[in-house]
């Protein structure tokens, strides 16, 4: 299990892979760069009343990971619900799965209510139901909310599998605070002004670079 730590260490140069948002901590690296999603952003779709806090679902089988990641998400003014595996995540979204083994996606019942989250952070490797299968089930049910994969697998083929399952972007553990904030801004969960929340006089983060 790769710990889902939040770090502020320098990161490696942006990945050239389309659709990835990698934030791999590399001590001693000279540059502090991020590789943002280069895909078309899926706006957050919610029934949230104006003036209420956004709501994120954090899915991870390790309690300490959920607690740490949730703490930093909450600091950005976002309510958090936790789920310990893909099955619990799908249940929290109100999706009824009829057959988990159906291909190419699990068979689901028609969605009867709106999904109560603005954004979903989905771990990849979990017991019971993994993140990729859960993502497929949510998309099969018509979920239009952004699903952000969070994985310790930095290999391109592993992250591509997450995208193929229906994830909008992939964050690589350990996740930096900057990558987290930019993801939330990218999907309209927080405002750009929230990125300027560092200590007075701190240098601003470089503008996101995009793949063609």
Buried (B, 14 or more C-beta within 10 A) or exposed (E): EBEBBBBEBBBBBBBEBEBBBBBBBEEEBEEBBBBBBBBEBBEBBBEBEEEEEBBBBBBBBBEEBBBBBBEBBEEBEBBBBBBBBBBBBBBBBBBBBEEBEBEEBBBBEEBEEBBBBBBBBBBBBBEEBBBBBBBBBBBBBEBEBBBBBBBBBBEEEBBBBBBEBBBBBBBBBBBBBBBBBBBBBBBBBBEEEEBEEEEEEEEEBEEBEEBE
